[in-house]
Amino acid sequence: MDNLAKTERCFGPAIRKLCELTNQSSCWTHIAIRERAFFAPPAKHQK
């Protein structure tokens, strides 16, 4: 799976478009995986 597809799956088409425009998909994906908590609330930890 390419980085843009992975980015879109995780963060939606708006972020994918931003990545395409900035040509930073691999950097974004790498950062996003590491810092995922900032992008998506950790549903598993909420009670």
mmCIF file of the N, C-alpha and C atoms, coordinates in Angstrom:
data_MODEL
# 
_entry.id   MODEL 
# 
loop_
_atom_site.group_PDB 
_atom_site.id 
_atom_site.type_symbol 
_atom_site.label_atom_id 
_atom_site.label_alt_id 
_atom_site.label_comp_id 
_atom_site.label_asym_id 
_atom_site.label_entity_id 
_atom_site.label_seq_id 
_atom_site.pdbx_PDB_ins_code 
_atom_site.Cartn_x 
_atom_site.Cartn_y 
_atom_site.Cartn_z 
_atom_site.occupancy 
_atom_site.B_iso_or_equiv 
_atom_site.pdbx_formal_charge 
_atom_site.auth_seq_id 
_atom_site.auth_comp_id 
_atom_site.auth_asym_id 
_atom_site.auth_atom_id 
_atom_site.pdbx_PDB_model_num 
ATOM 1   N N  . MET A 1 1  ? 0.850   -1.201 0.000  1.00 0.00 ? 1  MET A N  1 
ATOM 2   C CA . MET A 1 1  ? 0.000   0.000  0.000  1.00 0.00 ? 1  MET A CA 1 
ATOM 3   C C  . MET A 1 1  ? 0.889   1.256  0.000  1.00 0.00 ? 1  MET A C  1 
ATOM 4   N N  . ASP A 1 2  ? 0.559   2.195  -0.881 1.00 0.00 ? 2  ASP A N  1 
ATOM 5   C CA . ASP A 1 2  ? 1.368   3.408  -0.927 1.00 0.00 ? 2  ASP A CA 1 
ATOM 6   C C  . ASP A 1 2  ? 1.017   4.333  0.231  1.00 0.00 ? 2  ASP A C  1 
ATOM 7   N N  . ASN A 1 3  ? 1.885   5.284  0.468  1.00 0.00 ? 3  ASN A N  1 
ATOM 8   C CA . ASN A 1 3  ? 1.730   6.156  1.634  1.00 0.00 ? 3  ASN A CA 1 
ATOM 9   C C  . ASN A 1 3  ? 0.469   7.002  1.574  1.00 0.00 ? 3  ASN A C  1 
ATOM 10  N N  . LEU A 1 4  ? 0.114   7.484  0.374  1.00 0.00 ? 4  LEU A N  1 
ATOM 11  C CA . LEU A 1 4  ? -1.089  8.308  0.274  1.00 0.00 ? 4  LEU A CA 1 
ATOM 12  C C  . LEU A 1 4  ? -2.327  7.514  0.632  1.00 0.00 ? 4  LEU A C  1 
ATOM 13  N N  . ALA A 1 5  ? -2.402  6.273  0.164  1.00 0.00 ? 5  ALA A N  1 
ATOM 14  C CA . ALA A 1 5  ? -3.557  5.436  0.492  1.00 0.00 ? 5  ALA A CA 1 
ATOM 15  C C  . ALA A 1 5  ? -3.607  5.169  1.987  1.00 0.00 ? 5  ALA A C  1 
ATOM 16  N N  . LYS A 1 6  ? -2.452  4.914  2.575  1.00 0.00 ? 6  LYS A N  1 
ATOM 17  C CA . LYS A 1 6  ? -2.376  4.664  4.016  1.00 0.00 ? 6  LYS A CA 1 
ATOM 18  C C  . LYS A 1 6  ? -2.796  5.908  4.791  1.00 0.00 ? 6  LYS A C  1 
ATOM 19  N N  . THR A 1 7  ? -2.331  7.063  4.321  1.00 0.00 ? 7  THR A N  1 
ATOM 20  C CA . THR A 1 7  ? -2.682  8.325  4.971  1.00 0.00 ? 7  THR A CA 1 
ATOM 21  C C  . THR A 1 7  ? -4.178  8.568  4.896  1.00 0.00 ? 7  THR A C  1 
ATOM 22  N N  . GLU A 1 8  ? -4.760  8.328  3.715  1.00 0.00 ? 8  GLU A N  1 
ATOM 23  C CA . GLU A 1 8  ? -6.201  8.552  3.562  1.00 0.00 ? 8  GLU A CA 1 
ATOM 24  C C  . GLU A 1 8  ? -6.993  7.610  4.451  1.00 0.00 ? 8  GLU A C  1 
ATOM 25  N N  . ARG A 1 9  ? -6.552  6.363  4.550  1.00 0.00 ? 9  ARG A N  1 
ATOM 26  C CA . ARG A 1 9  ? -7.264  5.391  5.380  1.00 0.00 ? 9  ARG A CA 1 
ATOM 27  C C  . ARG A 1 9  ? -7.246  5.814  6.843  1.00 0.00 ? 9  ARG A C  1 
ATOM 28  N N  . CYS A 1 10 ? -6.131  6.365  7.290  1.00 0.00 ? 10 CYS A N  1 
ATOM 29  C CA . CYS A 1 10 ? -6.002  6.739  8.701  1.00 0.00 ? 10 CYS A CA 1 
ATOM 30  C C  . CYS A 1 10 ? -6.649  8.081  9.012  1.00 0.00 ? 10 CYS A C  1 
ATOM 31  N N  . PHE A 1 11 ? -6.533  9.050  8.092  1.00 0.00 ? 11 PHE A N  1 
ATOM 32  C CA . PHE A 1 11 ? -6.865  10.436 8.425  1.00 0.00 ? 11 PHE A CA 1 
ATOM 33  C C  . PHE A 1 11 ? -7.887  11.075 7.508  1.00 0.00 ? 11 PHE A C  1 
ATOM 34  N N  . GLY A 1 12 ? -8.295  10.358 6.442  1.00 0.00 ? 12 GLY A N  1 
ATOM 35  C CA . GLY A 1 12 ? -9.323  10.895 5.567  1.00 0.00 ? 12 GLY A CA 1 
ATOM 36  C C  . GLY A 1 12 ? -8.757  11.627 4.358  1.00 0.00 ? 12 GLY A C  1 
ATOM 37  N N  . PRO A 1 13 ? -9.629  11.903 3.392  1.00 0.00 ? 13 PRO A N  1 
ATOM 38  C CA . PRO A 1 13 ? -9.208  12.489 2.120  1.00 0.00 ? 13 PRO A CA 1 
ATOM 39  C C  . PRO A 1 13 ? -8.643  13.901 2.239  1.00 0.00 ? 13 PRO A C  1 
ATOM 40  N N  . ALA A 1 14 ? -9.073  14.656 3.246  1.00 0.00 ? 14 ALA A N  1 
ATOM 41  C CA . ALA A 1 14 ? -8.554  16.024 3.386  1.00 0.00 ? 14 ALA A CA 1 
ATOM 42  C C  . ALA A 1 14 ? -7.058  16.014 3.682  1.00 0.00 ? 14 ALA A C  1 
ATOM 43  N N  . ILE A 1 15 ? -6.647  15.120 4.589  1.00 0.00 ? 15 ILE A N  1 
ATOM 44  C CA . ILE A 1 15 ? -5.229  15.008 4.922  1.00 0.00 ? 15 ILE A CA 1 
ATOM 45  C C  . ILE A 1 15 ? -4.457  14.441 3.741  1.00 0.00 ? 15 ILE A C  1 
ATOM 46  N N  . ARG A 1 16 ? -5.060  13.488 3.031  1.00 0.00 ? 16 ARG A N  1 
ATOM 47  C CA . ARG A 1 16 ? -4.398  12.943 1.845  1.00 0.00 ? 16 ARG A CA 1 
ATOM 48  C C  . ARG A 1 16 ? -4.144  14.044 0.823  1.00 0.00 ? 16 ARG A C  1 
ATOM 49  N N  . LYS A 1 17 ? -5.138  14.914 0.616  1.00 0.00 ? 17 LYS A N  1 
ATOM 50  C CA . LYS A 1 17 ? -4.981  16.002 -0.352 1.00 0.00 ? 17 LYS A CA 1 
ATOM 51  C C  . LYS A 1 17 ? -3.870  16.946 0.085  1.00 0.00 ? 17 LYS A C  1 
ATOM 52  N N  . LEU A 1 18 ? -3.820  17.233 1.381  1.00 0.00 ? 18 LEU A N  1 
ATOM 53  C CA . LEU A 1 18 ? -2.751  18.072 1.916  1.00 0.00 ? 18 LEU A CA 1 
ATOM 54  C C  . LEU A 1 18 ? -1.392  17.432 1.657  1.00 0.00 ? 18 LEU A C  1 
ATOM 55  N N  . CYS A 1 19 ? -1.305  16.126 1.862  1.00 0.00 ? 19 CYS A N  1 
ATOM 56  C CA . CYS A 1 19 ? -0.054  15.409 1.628  1.00 0.00 ? 19 CYS A CA 1 
ATOM 57  C C  . CYS A 1 19 ? 0.338   15.456 0.155  1.00 0.00 ? 19 CYS A C  1 
ATOM 58  N N  . GLU A 1 20 ? -0.657  15.289 -0.738 1.00 0.00 ? 20 GLU A N  1 
ATOM 59  C CA . GLU A 1 20 ? -0.367  15.364 -2.171 1.00 0.00 ? 20 GLU A CA 1 
ATOM 60  C C  . GLU A 1 20 ? 0.148   16.748 -2.545 1.00 0.00 ? 20 GLU A C  1 
ATOM 61  N N  . LEU A 1 21 ? -0.493  17.779 -2.003 1.00 0.00 ? 21 LEU A N  1 
ATOM 62  C CA . LEU A 1 21 ? -0.108  19.151 -2.334 1.00 0.00 ? 21 LEU A CA 1 
ATOM 63  C C  . LEU A 1 21 ? 1.295   19.476 -1.835 1.00 0.00 ? 21 LEU A C  1 
ATOM 64  N N  . THR A 1 22 ? 1.628   18.973 -0.652 1.00 0.00 ? 22 THR A N  1 
ATOM 65  C CA . THR A 1 22 ? 2.918   19.288 -0.049 1.00 0.00 ? 22 THR A CA 1 
ATOM 66  C C  . THR A 1 22 ? 3.974   18.241 -0.377 1.00 0.00 ? 22 THR A C  1 
ATOM 67  N N  . ASN A 1 23 ? 3.534   17.122 -0.983 1.00 0.00 ? 23 ASN A N  1 
ATOM 68  C CA . ASN A 1 23 ? 4.445   16.028 -1.333 1.00 0.00 ? 23 ASN A CA 1 
ATOM 69  C C  . ASN A 1 23 ? 5.183   15.516 -0.097 1.00 0.00 ? 23 ASN A C  1 
ATOM 70  N N  . GLN A 1 24 ? 4.460   15.437 1.017  1.00 0.00 ? 24 GLN A N  1 
ATOM 71  C CA . GLN A 1 24 ? 5.059   15.021 2.284  1.00 0.00 ? 24 GLN A CA 1 
ATOM 72  C C  . GLN A 1 24 ? 4.392   13.759 2.833  1.00 0.00 ? 24 GLN A C  1 
ATOM 73  N N  . SER A 1 25 ? 3.812   12.946 1.960  1.00 0.00 ? 25 SER A N  1 
ATOM 74  C CA . SER A 1 25 ? 3.012   11.823 2.445  1.00 0.00 ? 25 SER A CA 1 
ATOM 75  C C  . SER A 1 25 ? 3.826   10.876 3.319  1.00 0.00 ? 25 SER A C  1 
ATOM 76  N N  . SER A 1 26 ? 5.044   10.545 2.889  1.00 0.00 ? 26 SER A N  1 
ATOM 77  C CA . SER A 1 26 ? 5.822   9.588  3.667  1.00 0.00 ? 26 SER A CA 1 
ATOM 78  C C  . SER A 1 26 ? 6.209   10.167 5.020  1.00 0.00 ? 26 SER A C  1 
ATOM 79  N N  . CYS A 1 27 ? 6.591   11.443 5.029  1.00 0.00 ? 27 CYS A N  1 
ATOM 80  C CA . CYS A 1 27 ? 6.934   12.108 6.284  1.00 0.00 ? 27 CYS A CA 1 
ATOM 81  C C  . CYS A 1 27 ? 5.711   12.184 7.186  1.00 0.00 ? 27 CYS A C  1 
ATOM 82  N N  . TRP A 1 28 ? 4.580   12.622 6.609  1.00 0.00 ? 28 TRP A N  1 
ATOM 83  C CA . TRP A 1 28 ? 3.331   12.723 7.364  1.00 0.00 ? 28 TRP A CA 1 
ATOM 84  C C  . TRP A 1 28 ? 2.934   11.382 7.952  1.00 0.00 ? 28 TRP A C  1 
ATOM 85  N N  . THR A 1 29 ? 2.993   10.328 7.118  1.00 0.00 ? 29 THR A N  1 
ATOM 86  C CA . THR A 1 29 ? 2.575   9.007  7.576  1.00 0.00 ? 29 THR A CA 1 
ATOM 87  C C  . THR A 1 29 ? 3.463   8.554  8.730  1.00 0.00 ? 29 THR A C  1 
ATOM 88  N N  . HIS A 1 30 ? 4.754   8.780  8.586  1.00 0.00 ? 30 HIS A N  1 
ATOM 89  C CA . HIS A 1 30 ? 5.697   8.373  9.623  1.00 0.00 ? 30 HIS A CA 1 
ATOM 90  C C  . HIS A 1 30 ? 5.409   9.112  10.930 1.00 0.00 ? 30 HIS A C  1 
ATOM 91  N N  . ILE A 1 31 ? 5.226   10.419 10.837 1.00 0.00 ? 31 ILE A N  1 
ATOM 92  C CA . ILE A 1 31 ? 4.933   11.218 12.031 1.00 0.00 ? 31 ILE A CA 1 
ATOM 93  C C  . ILE A 1 31 ? 3.588   10.814 12.618 1.00 0.00 ? 31 ILE A C  1 
ATOM 94  N N  . ALA A 1 32 ? 2.599   10.639 11.746 1.00 0.00 ? 32 ALA A N  1 
ATOM 95  C CA . ALA A 1 32 ? 1.248   10.351 12.206 1.00 0.00 ? 32 ALA A CA 1 
ATOM 96  C C  . ALA A 1 32 ? 1.172   9.014  12.939 1.00 0.00 ? 32 ALA A C  1 
ATOM 97  N N  . ILE A 1 33 ? 1.891   8.019  12.442 1.00 0.00 ? 33 ILE A N  1 
ATOM 98  C CA . ILE A 1 33 ? 1.897   6.720  13.121 1.00 0.00 ? 33 ILE A CA 1 
ATOM 99  C C  . ILE A 1 33 ? 2.500   6.880  14.517 1.00 0.00 ? 33 ILE A C  1 
ATOM 100 N N  . ARG A 1 34 ? 3.561   7.658  14.602 1.00 0.00 ? 34 ARG A N  1 
ATOM 101 C CA . ARG A 1 34 ? 4.240   7.850  15.879 1.00 0.00 ? 34 ARG A CA 1 
ATOM 102 C C  . ARG A 1 34 ? 3.401   8.703  16.823 1.00 0.00 ? 34 ARG A C  1 
ATOM 103 N N  . GLU A 1 35 ? 2.693   9.676  16.266 1.00 0.00 ? 35 GLU A N  1 
ATOM 104 C CA . GLU A 1 35 ? 1.970   10.649 17.093 1.00 0.00 ? 35 GLU A CA 1 
ATOM 105 C C  . GLU A 1 35 ? 0.462   10.518 16.913 1.00 0.00 ? 35 GLU A C  1 
ATOM 106 N N  . ARG A 1 36 ? 0.007   9.309  16.644 1.00 0.00 ? 36 ARG A N  1 
ATOM 107 C CA . ARG A 1 36 ? -1.391  9.094  16.266 1.00 0.00 ? 36 ARG A CA 1 
ATOM 108 C C  . ARG A 1 36 ? -2.368  9.682  17.287 1.00 0.00 ? 36 ARG A C  1 
ATOM 109 N N  . ALA A 1 37 ? -2.009  9.693  18.553 1.00 0.00 ? 37 ALA A N  1 
ATOM 110 C CA . ALA A 1 37 ? -2.906  10.190 19.597 1.00 0.00 ? 37 ALA A CA 1 
ATOM 111 C C  . ALA A 1 37 ? -3.323  11.644 19.358 1.00 0.00 ? 37 ALA A C  1 
ATOM 112 N N  . PHE A 1 38 ? -2.469  12.419 18.692 1.00 0.00 ? 38 PHE A N  1 
ATOM 113 C CA . PHE A 1 38 ? -2.798  13.817 18.434 1.00 0.00 ? 38 PHE A CA 1 
ATOM 114 C C  . PHE A 1 38 ? -3.856  13.958 17.348 1.00 0.00 ? 38 PHE A C  1 
ATOM 115 N N  . PHE A 1 39 ? -3.943  12.964 16.457 1.00 0.00 ? 39 PHE A N  1 
ATOM 116 C CA . PHE A 1 39 ? -4.870  13.042 15.333 1.00 0.00 ? 39 PHE A CA 1 
ATOM 117 C C  . PHE A 1 39 ? -6.207  12.387 15.639 1.00 0.00 ? 39 PHE A C  1 
ATOM 118 N N  . ALA A 1 40 ? -6.164  11.304 16.378 1.00 0.00 ? 40 ALA A N  1 
ATOM 119 C CA . ALA A 1 40 ? -7.386  10.562 16.665 1.00 0.00 ? 40 ALA A CA 1 
ATOM 120 C C  . ALA A 1 40 ? -7.454  10.273 18.157 1.00 0.00 ? 40 ALA A C  1 
ATOM 121 N N  . PRO A 1 41 ? -8.581  10.573 18.788 1.00 0.00 ? 41 PRO A N  1 
ATOM 122 C CA . PRO A 1 41 ? -8.713  10.276 20.214 1.00 0.00 ? 41 PRO A CA 1 
ATOM 123 C C  . PRO A 1 41 ? -8.605  8.774  20.474 1.00 0.00 ? 41 PRO A C  1 
ATOM 124 N N  . PRO A 1 42 ? -7.854  8.381  21.467 1.00 0.00 ? 42 PRO A N  1 
ATOM 125 C CA . PRO A 1 42 ? -7.666  6.955  21.763 1.00 0.00 ? 42 PRO A CA 1 
ATOM 126 C C  . PRO A 1 42 ? -8.926  6.337  22.352 1.00 0.00 ? 42 PRO A C  1 
ATOM 127 N N  . ALA A 1 43 ? -9.805  5.860  21.492 1.00 0.00 ? 43 ALA A N  1 
ATOM 128 C CA . ALA A 1 43 ? -11.111 5.360  21.919 1.00 0.00 ? 43 ALA A CA 1 
ATOM 129 C C  . ALA A 1 43 ? -10.980 4.195  22.903 1.00 0.00 ? 43 ALA A C  1 
ATOM 130 N N  . LYS A 1 44 ? -9.942  3.372  22.726 1.00 0.00 ? 44 LYS A N  1 
ATOM 131 C CA . LYS A 1 44 ? -9.787  2.196  23.578 1.00 0.00 ? 44 LYS A CA 1 
ATOM 132 C C  . LYS A 1 44 ? -9.551  2.573  25.036 1.00 0.00 ? 44 LYS A C  1 
ATOM 133 N N  . HIS A 1 45 ? -8.966  3.760  25.243 1.00 0.00 ? 45 HIS A N  1 
ATOM 134 C CA . HIS A 1 45 ? -8.613  4.151  26.600 1.00 0.00 ? 45 HIS A CA 1 
ATOM 135 C C  . HIS A 1 45 ? -9.725  4.918  27.302 1.00 0.00 ? 45 HIS A C  1 
ATOM 136 N N  . GLN A 1 46 ? -10.781 5.263  26.578 1.00 0.00 ? 46 GLN A N  1 
ATOM 137 C CA . GLN A 1 46 ? -11.881 6.014  27.184 1.00 0.00 ? 46 GLN A CA 1 
ATOM 138 C C  . GLN A 1 46 ? -12.894 5.057  27.785 1.00 0.00 ? 46 GLN A C  1 
ATOM 139 N N  . LYS A 1 47 ? -13.350 5.363  29.008 1.00 0.00 ? 47 LYS A N  1 
ATOM 140 C CA . LYS A 1 47 ? -14.364 4.514  29.646 1.00 0.00 ? 47 LYS A CA 1 
ATOM 141 C C  . LYS A 1 47 ? -15.564 5.350  30.034 1.00 0.00 ? 47 LYS A C  1 
# 
